[in-house]
Amino acid sequence: MPQHVVNGALLSCSFGLAPSSLTVLPANRTTIADQPAANIMDNVPMMNIMPFGMCISLANPMVAAATAAALGVLTPQPCIPVTPSPWVPGSPTLQVGGQPALNTSCQLLCQWGGLITVGFPGQVTVTAP
């Protein structure tokens, strides 16, 4: 069963070489496990979606140029995600800030061809012994 995603969730990109974390601003005033809850519109690069280390997508102009300069040897370049569309599909049952909530089954497409997914939703439940 998908879990709802909150600030600090661990993300990965199919063309990124390192994990990243999701930053959710408290603008929607909804929290889960004492963290701001995410919705499908938390897709803004460098505000919500941080870089994934180095990018290896040849659709990324920086990678393509560096690879061409290296005579065809794939040359990763710094990741600067470009995510113009919202996360899909979003939660069918929960709204956060008037938009479907983000859950662990959601995916986000990067303009450079990468598929961004949630590896850890950011929620931690602590139970007393």
C-alpha positions in Angstrom: 0.0 0.0 0.0 1.5 3.4 -1.0 2.5 5.7 1.8 2.0 9.5 1.7 5.2 11.5 1.1 6.5 14.3 3.4 9.3 16.7 3.6 12.7 14.9 3.6 11.6 12.0 1.4 14.4 10.2 -0.4 14.2 10.4 -4.2 16.1 8.8 -7.1 16.4 9.5 -10.8 17.0 6.9 -13.4 19.7 9.1 -14.9 21.1 10.6 -11.7 24.1 9.1 -9.9 23.1 10.0 -6.4 19.9 10.1 -4.3 18.2 13.4 -3.5 15.7 14.6 -1.0 12.3 16.3 -1.4 11.8 19.7 0.1 8.2 20.5 1.0 7.4 24.0 2.1 4.8 24.3 4.9 2.6 26.5 2.6 -0.3 23.9 2.5 -0.4 23.7 6.3 -0.9 20.0 6.3 1.5 17.8 8.2 2.0 14.0 8.5 4.3 12.7 11.2 5.2 16.3 12.1 6.5 17.1 8.6 4.9 19.1 5.8 2.9 16.8 3.5 3.6 16.8 -0.2 1.2 17.1 -3.1 1.6 16.5 -6.9 2.6 20.2 -7.4 5.7 19.8 -5.3 7.7 19.4 -8.5 9.7 22.7 -8.7 13.4 22.1 -9.6 15.9 23.5 -7.0 13.0 24.3 -4.6 11.3 20.9 -4.2 13.5 18.7 -6.4 17.2 18.9 -5.6 20.0 17.7 -7.9 20.8 14.0 -8.2 24.6 14.4 -8.2 25.7 13.9 -11.8 23.5 13.3 -14.8 24.2 10.6 -17.5 21.3 11.4 -19.9 22.5 12.2 -23.4 19.2 14.2 -23.7 20.8 16.7 -21.3 22.6 19.3 -23.5 25.5 19.6 -21.0 26.1 15.8 -21.0 25.8 15.6 -24.8 28.3 18.5 -25.3 30.8 17.0 -22.8 30.4 13.6 -24.3 31.0 15.0 -27.8 34.1 16.8 -26.6 35.4 13.6 -25.2 35.0 11.9 -28.6 31.9 9.9 -27.6 33.0 8.7 -24.2 30.0 9.3 -21.8 30.9 12.2 -19.6 28.5 12.9 -16.8 27.7 16.5 -15.9 26.1 18.1 -12.8 22.4 17.3 -12.5 20.0 20.2 -12.9 16.5 18.6 -12.9 13.9 20.1 -15.3 10.4 18.9 -14.2 7.7 20.9 -16.0 4.8 18.6 -15.2 3.4 17.5 -11.9 3.9 14.1 -10.2 1.5 11.4 -11.5 -0.9 9.9 -10.6 -1.3 11.3 -7.1 -3.4 10.0 -4.3 -7.0 9.2 -5.3 -8.3 9.7 -1.7 -6.3 12.5 0.0 -6.0 16.1 -1.0 -3.2 18.4 0.3 -3.6 22.1 -0.4 -6.4 21.4 -3.0 -4.3 19.0 -5.0 -3.9 15.2 -4.8 -1.4 14.1 -2.2 1.9 12.7 -3.2 2.4 9.0 -2.4 5.1 6.4 -3.0 3.5 5.2 -6.2 3.9 8.6 -7.9 6.5 9.3 -10.5 7.9 12.5 -12.0 9.4 12.9 -15.4 12.5 15.0 -16.1 12.8 16.8 -19.4 16.1 15.1 -19.9 14.5 11.6 -19.9 14.9 10.6 -16.3 12.2 9.0 -14.2 12.1 10.3 -10.6 10.7 8.0 -8.0 10.2 8.0 -4.2 12.5 5.5 -2.4 11.6 6.5 1.2 8.5 8.6 2.0 10.1 10.5 4.8 7.7 9.3 7.5 9.1 7.7 10.6 6.8 6.2 13.2 8.2 5.8 16.6 6.5 3.5 19.1 7.1 3.4 22.8 8.3 0.0 24.2 
